[in-house]
């Protein structure tokens, strides 16, 4: 019989998962800035359609299911391509995989909703 050996990653190794690096970390400052611009434009688009408050309530209530929703967007992307560009659906799905992206979208929606409601 052969003997199975288990190797554990070295904690000092840069590739070690114990170094606190996230599986879905963004690619860098340029990517994060582009994602923030996209989320702000999405929030502004919803505000312009007077859907800011409804989207804020809906997204906040479904926050625990954001990852599942992102996976549903990946599945539905071919159907949504008829009404929404496929690249945008994929980008939104990738952003919703990370909870902090949803939090940034909610913050942008809240800021835009408050700004629109101010006299």
LOLO-178359 format. One record per residue (C-alpha): residue in one letter; x, y, z. Coordinates in steps of 0.5 Angstrom, whole numbers, padded with zeros to 4 digits, always signed. Example, Ala and Ser with C-alpha at 12.3 -4.5 7.8 and 13.67 -1.06 7.14 Angstrom:
BEGIN
A+0025-0009+0016S+0027-0002+0014
This chain:
BEGIN
X+0000+0000+0000X+0002+0007-0001X+0002+0012+0004X-0001+0019+0003X+0003+0025+0005X+0000+0032+0007X+0004+0038+0006X+0002+0044+0009X+0003+0051+0006X+0009+0055+0009X+0006+0061+0013X+0012+0065+0010X+0010+0064+0003X+0007+0069-0001X+0002+0064-0004X+0000+0062+0003X-0008+0063+0004X-0006+0064+0011X-0003+0071+0009X-0010+0074+0009X-0011+0075+0002X-0018+0075-0001X-0020+0070-0006X-0024+0075-0010X-0019+0081-0009X-0019+0086-0014X-0014+0087-0019X-0011+0093-0017X-0012+0101-0016X-0015+0102-0023X-0020+0096-0023X-0022+0098-0016X-0023+0106-0019X-0027+0103-0025X-0031+0099-0021X-0033+0105-0016X-0034+0109-0022X-0039+0103-0025X-0043+0103-0019X-0044+0110-0018X-0046+0111-0025X-0051+0105-0024X-0054+0108-0018X-0054+0115-0022X-0058+0111-0027X-0063+0108-0022X-0064+0115-0019X-0065+0118-0026X-0071+0113-0027X-0073+0115-0020X-0072+0108-0017X-0067+0109-0012X-0071+0108-0006X-0074+0102-0009X-0067+0099-0011X-0064+0101-0004X-0070+0097+0000X-0069+0091-0005X-0062+0091-0005X-0061+0092+0002X-0066+0086+0004X-0063+0081-0001X-0056+0083+0002X-0055+0076+0005X-0056+0073-0002X-0052+0077-0006X-0047+0071-0008X-0053+0067-0010X-0056+0073-0014X-0049+0074-0018X-0049+0067-0020X-0056+0067-0022X-0054+0073-0027X-0048+0069-0030X-0054+0064-0031X-0059+0069-0034X-0053+0073-0038X-0055+0070-0045X-0063+0071-0044X-0061+0078-0041X-0057+0080-0047X-0063+0081-0051X-0064+0087-0047X-0058+0089-0043X-0051+0088-0046X-0048+0082-0044X-0041+0085-0042X-0045+0089-0037X-0049+0083-0034X-0042+0079-0033X-0039+0086-0030X-0045+0087-0025X-0045+0079-0023X-0037+0079-0022X-0038+0085-0017X-0044+0082-0014X-0040+0076-0012X-0036+0081-0007X-0040+0083-0001X-0036+0090-0001X-0038+0092-0008X-0046+0091-0006X-0044+0095+0000X-0041+0101-0004X-0047+0100-0009X-0052+0101-0003X-0048+0107+0000X-0048+0110-0007X-0055+0109-0008X-0057+0112-0001X-0052+0118-0002X-0056+0119-0009X-0063+0118-0006X-0061+0123+0000X-0059+0128-0005X-0065+0128-0009X-0070+0128-0003X-0066+0134-0001X-0070+0141-0002
